[in-house]
Amino acid sequence: MNIAVSRTEAPSARSQVQWSRRWESELQLTDHAELAEFFRNSYGPTGAFNAQPFEGNRSWAGARPEVRIIGYDARGVAAHVGLLRRFIKICGVDLLVAELGLYAVRPDLEGLGISHAMRVTYPILHELGVPFGFGTVRPALAKHMTRLVARQGLATLMSGIRVRSTHPDVYPNLSPIRIEDVIVVVFPIGRSISEWPAGTIIDRNGPEL
């Protein structure tokens, strides 16, 4: 899950943000340009490498979202969550999920937490008709995600799982496959968490959102 996180909460900032659902085919060039700038500004502080995919008017890093949940305020784009329905494979079992990624908050809005964005996103996950929402984060963010979503009953965090993905582009001196030890974040939507298939290897069969 491409993610730029904030560490604090500021309810006054949350109240000023208006959320909008935007299907990918609805976005115009000006929308992509605005989002690309937003991502560069949001991911840049986490490292210049993380902002590189958003050069020009490109508003996605790996796989392209199907639908976006975008928060706007008086200054423009304030927050963003991307969703993509896809089949993943868990130890040979195909599973439909909505992958969540491209989560970011504008640096000046420190209080727009993941938990609030997920409450906005949940009804759309139900509309998409998927059994689970799915994402991955670096192990360093496990405590942060536990505080924001797991303790509130929004998701379950799973460790000890390796995720196999493809790179978004093919490079001459780099394997096209990437295998990562990550924290898997599962949001039960149409099924209970007990129905999530057991397994320690997940195949995305494509790039990360």
C-alpha positions in Angstrom: 0.0 0.0 0.0 1.7 3.2 -1.1 1.2 5.3 1.9 2.3 8.7 3.3 1.2 8.8 6.9 0.6 11.5 9.5 1.1 11.0 13.2 -1.4 13.3 14.9 -5.1 14.1 14.9 -6.7 17.5 14.3 -10.6 17.3 14.2 -10.9 20.9 12.9 -9.0 20.0 9.8 -11.1 16.9 9.2 -14.3 18.9 9.3 -13.2 21.2 6.5 -12.5 18.4 4.0 -15.2 17.3 1.5 -14.9 13.8 0.1 -15.6 12.9 -3.5 -15.7 9.5 -5.3 -14.1 9.7 -8.7 -14.0 6.8 -11.2 -10.7 6.7 -13.2 -12.5 7.3 -16.5 -14.0 10.5 -15.1 -10.6 12.2 -14.4 -9.5 14.8 -16.9 -5.9 15.9 -17.6 -6.2 18.8 -15.2 -7.3 16.3 -12.4 -4.2 14.1 -13.1 -1.9 17.1 -13.0 -3.3 18.3 -9.7 -3.1 14.8 -8.2 0.4 14.3 -9.4 1.5 17.5 -7.7 -0.3 16.5 -4.6 1.5 13.1 -4.5 4.9 14.7 -5.1 4.3 17.0 -2.2 3.0 14.3 0.0 5.5 11.5 -0.7 8.5 13.8 -1.2 9.2 14.2 2.5 9.4 10.4 2.9 12.2 10.3 0.3 12.8 11.6 -3.2 12.6 8.1 -4.6 9.0 7.8 -3.4 8.0 10.9 -5.3 9.6 9.9 -8.6 6.6 7.9 -10.0 4.6 11.1 -10.0 6.7 13.2 -12.4 4.8 15.1 -15.0 1.1 14.4 -14.9 1.2 10.7 -13.7 -1.1 10.3 -10.8 -0.4 6.6 -10.0 2.7 4.7 -8.9 2.2 1.1 -9.8 -1.2 -0.4 -10.8 -3.7 2.2 -11.8 -6.7 2.7 -9.5 -10.2 1.9 -10.6 -11.8 4.4 -8.3 -10.4 7.1 -6.1 -11.7 8.7 -2.8 -10.4 12.2 -2.9 -10.7 14.8 -0.1 -10.8 18.4 -1.1 -10.6 21.6 0.8 -10.2 25.3 0.0 -6.6 24.7 -1.1 -7.3 21.8 -3.4 -6.6 18.1 -2.9 -6.2 17.3 0.8 -6.2 13.5 0.9 -6.5 10.5 -1.4 -7.2 6.7 -1.3 -7.1 4.5 -4.4 -9.1 1.3 -4.9 -8.7 -1.5 -7.4 -10.7 -4.7 -7.6 -8.4 -7.6 -8.5 -7.9 -11.3 -7.8 -5.0 -12.3 -5.6 -3.8 -15.8 -5.1 -3.1 -17.1 -1.5 -1.3 -20.4 -1.6 -3.2 -21.4 -4.8 -6.6 -20.0 -3.7 -8.0 -17.2 -5.9 -9.6 -14.4 -3.9 -11.4 -11.3 -5.1 -10.3 -8.2 -3.1 -10.4 -4.4 -3.4 -6.8 -3.4 -3.0 -6.3 -0.1 -1.2 -3.3 2.1 -1.9 -2.1 5.5 -2.9 -3.0 6.8 0.5 -1.7 10.2 1.2 -2.5 13.4 3.1 -1.3 16.9 2.2 1.6 17.7 4.6 -0.1 20.7 6.1 -3.1 18.6 7.2 -1.5 16.5 9.9 -4.8 15.3 11.3 -6.5 13.5 8.5 -5.9 10.0 9.8 -6.3 6.7 8.0 -9.2 5.7 10.3 -11.3 8.7 9.1 -10.5 8.1 5.5 -11.5 4.4 5.9 -14.9 5.4 7.3 -15.5 7.3 4.1 -14.2 4.4 2.0 -16.2 1.6 3.7 -19.5 2.3 2.0 -17.8 2.2 -1.4 -16.1 -1.1 -0.6 -19.6 -2.5 0.1 -20.9 -1.1 -3.2 -18.0 -2.8 -5.1 -19.3 -6.1 -3.8 -15.9 -7.5 -2.6 -15.5 -9.8 0.3 -12.4 -8.1 1.6 -10.3 -4.9 1.3 -6.6 -5.6 1.1 -3.4 -3.7 1.5 0.2 -4.0 2.6 2.4 -1.8 4.7 6.0 -1.8 5.8 6.6 -3.6 9.1 7.8 -0.2 10.5 4.2 1.0 10.2 2.6 -1.9 12.1 2.2 0.0 15.4 0.8 3.0 13.6 -1.7 1.0 11.6 -2.7 -1.0 14.7 -3.6 2.3 16.5 -5.5 3.7 13.5 -7.5 0.8 12.2 -6.9 -2.5 14.0 -7.8 -1.3 17.5 -11.0 0.3 16.1 -12.1 -2.9 14.6 -11.8 -1.7 11.0 -9.1 -4.2 9.9 -6.9 -7.1 10.9 -3.1 -6.9 10.6 -1.2 -10.1 9.6 2.5 -10.7 9.8 4.7 -13.5 8.6 3.4 -13.2 5.0 5.4 -12.7 1.9 3.8 -10.8 -1.1 4.9 -11.4 -4.6 4.3 -8.6 -7.1 5.6 -7.4 -10.4 7.4 -4.1 -10.9 5.3 -1.5 -12.8 8.0 -1.4 -15.5 10.6 -3.8 -16.9 14.2 -2.9 -16.2 17.2 -4.6 -18.0 19.2 -5.2 -14.8 16.3 -6.0 -12.4 14.1 -9.0 -11.8 10.6 -8.3 -13.0 9.3 -9.9 -9.7 9.5 -8.4 -6.3 9.0 -10.4 -3.1 8.4 -8.5 0.1 8.0 -9.3 3.8 5.2 -6.9 4.7 2.3 -6.5 7.1 -0.9 -7.5 5.4 -4.0 -5.3 6.2 -7.3 -7.0 5.7 -10.7 -5.2 5.9 -13.6 -7.7 6.2 -16.4 -6.4 3.9 -18.7 -9.1 2.6 -17.2 -12.0 4.6 -15.8 -12.4 8.1 -12.1 -12.5 8.8 -12.3 -16.2 9.6 -13.0 -16.8 5.9 -9.7 -15.3 4.8 -7.6 -18.1 3.3 -4.7 -19.4 5.3 -1.3 -19.1 3.7 2.1 -17.3 3.9 2.5 -16.4 0.3 0.3 -13.9 -1.6 0.6 -13.4 -5.3 -0.7 -10.1 -6.6 0.1 -11.1 -10.2 0.6 -7.5 -11.0 2.1 -4.3 -9.5 1.2 -2.9 -6.2 -1.5 -0.2 -6.2 
